[in-house]
Structure formats: C-alpha cells, structure tokens
Amino acid sequence: MKTNLKELLEFPTSFTYKVMGLAKPELVDLVVEVVQRHAPGDYTPQVKPSSKGNYHSVSVTITATHIEQVETLYEELGNIEIVRMVL
C-alpha cells in the first residue's frame, strides 16, 4: 500500500527540509534564498558539518501552506548546483 505525502499532512504545517551540499560558504545563503522565494519568513538555519568536513547539512523549518509548496521547494533546493541531496 502506497501512502501519498498529501494524505499524511494537514496544512498549514511545520515542515523541515534537510539539505546536504558541498561545504561552501554560499550554501546556507543559496538555501535560504530559495526558501524565501516560496515561504517568506525569518529563518535561522541549523548547519552541521560532515565528519570529514567535505559536506554540510542545512536544516530549515518552514510553515507550509499547501502540498505544491512542499514539492516545489524539494525540486528547487535539489537544483542548487552544490546541493547533493534534499530530505
């Protein structure tokens, strides 16, 4: 049985994106820039380096208002050149 993300969420809802990318100084700014386009707000991203320091994970929590917003952000965050994965 396949469960749809849309069926699991009630909007508005708090939704956290975890973005993994190369450990470049611009990673956080690029992530916040994309998030601001679709969910304007005042964000304080959490940043954690990988054990070897080659990658950083950036976690940002938004208040999502509809499923299309959630899906668009997944797609656009994944399109950032230095991003390797979005969870």
C-alpha positions as a Python dict, from the first residue, in 0.01 Angstrom:
ca = {
    (1, 'M'): (0, 0, 0),
    (2, 'K'): (150, 330, -112),
    (3, 'T'): (80, 634, 104),
    (4, 'N'): (80, 978, -52),
    (5, 'L'): (256, 1266, 128),
    (6, 'K'): (-52, 1479, 65),
    (7, 'E'): (-264, 1231, 263),
    (8, 'L'): (-29, 1245, 564),
    (9, 'L'): (-16, 1622, 607),
    (10, 'E'): (-271, 1879, 717),
    (11, 'F'): (-198, 2236, 610),
    (12, 'P'): (-70, 2470, 734),
    (13, 'T'): (203, 2257, 890),
    (14, 'S'): (559, 2289, 1013),
    (15, 'F'): (790, 2120, 761),
    (16, 'T'): (1168, 2076, 790),
    (17, 'Y'): (1399, 2043, 491),
    (18, 'K'): (1745, 1895, 541),
    (19, 'V'): (1973, 1996, 255),
    (20, 'M'): (2313, 1829, 213),
    (21, 'G'): (2569, 2003, -3),
    (22, 'L'): (2935, 2081, -54),
    (23, 'A'): (3095, 2268, 237),
    (24, 'K'): (3099, 2602, 55),
    (25, 'P'): (3038, 2934, 233),
    (26, 'E'): (2749, 3019, -1),
    (27, 'L'): (2547, 2702, 70),
    (28, 'V'): (2338, 2849, 354),
    (29, 'D'): (2262, 3170, 160),
    (30, 'L'): (2157, 2975, -150),
    (31, 'V'): (1925, 2751, 53),
    (32, 'V'): (1765, 3044, 237),
    (33, 'E'): (1725, 3237, -90),
    (34, 'V'): (1523, 2953, -245),
    (35, 'V'): (1315, 2906, 71),
    (36, 'Q'): (1239, 3281, 89),
    (37, 'R'): (1101, 3277, -267),
    (38, 'H'): (833, 3023, -174),
    (39, 'A'): (785, 3071, 201),
    (40, 'P'): (890, 3422, 305),
    (41, 'G'): (992, 3445, 669),
    (42, 'D'): (1273, 3494, 917),
    (43, 'Y'): (1481, 3175, 915),
    (44, 'T'): (1770, 3060, 1131),
    (45, 'P'): (1907, 2752, 956),
    (46, 'Q'): (2090, 2484, 1155),
    (47, 'V'): (2424, 2390, 994),
    (48, 'K'): (2621, 2074, 1071),
    (49, 'P'): (2948, 1971, 904),
    (50, 'S'): (3019, 1614, 797),
    (51, 'S'): (3284, 1418, 987),
    (52, 'K'): (3549, 1489, 722),
    (53, 'G'): (3429, 1845, 663),
    (54, 'N'): (3363, 1800, 291),
    (55, 'Y'): (2986, 1850, 324),
    (56, 'H'): (2742, 2050, 533),
    (57, 'S'): (2379, 1978, 615),
    (58, 'V'): (2148, 2277, 639),
    (59, 'S'): (1813, 2230, 815),
    (60, 'V'): (1537, 2487, 764),
    (61, 'T'): (1184, 2464, 905),
    (62, 'I'): (902, 2644, 724),
    (63, 'T'): (529, 2677, 773),
    (64, 'A'): (397, 2506, 461),
    (65, 'T'): (56, 2615, 338),
    (66, 'H'): (-3, 2357, 61),
    (67, 'I'): (149, 2042, -90),
    (68, 'E'): (259, 2219, -409),
    (69, 'Q'): (479, 2449, -198),
    (70, 'V'): (645, 2147, -33),
    (71, 'E'): (708, 1975, -369),
    (72, 'T'): (835, 2292, -540),
    (73, 'L'): (1084, 2354, -261),
    (74, 'Y'): (1215, 1995, -283),
    (75, 'E'): (1268, 2042, -656),
    (76, 'E'): (1427, 2388, -641),
    (77, 'L'): (1653, 2307, -345),
    (78, 'G'): (1772, 1999, -534),
    (79, 'N'): (1852, 2216, -837),
    (80, 'I'): (2113, 2420, -649),
    (81, 'E'): (2443, 2324, -811),
    (82, 'I'): (2635, 2249, -489),
    (83, 'V'): (2346, 2055, -327),
    (84, 'R'): (2382, 1677, -330),
    (85, 'M'): (2061, 1567, -152),
    (86, 'V'): (1739, 1706, -2),
    (87, 'L'): (1548, 1519, 269),
}
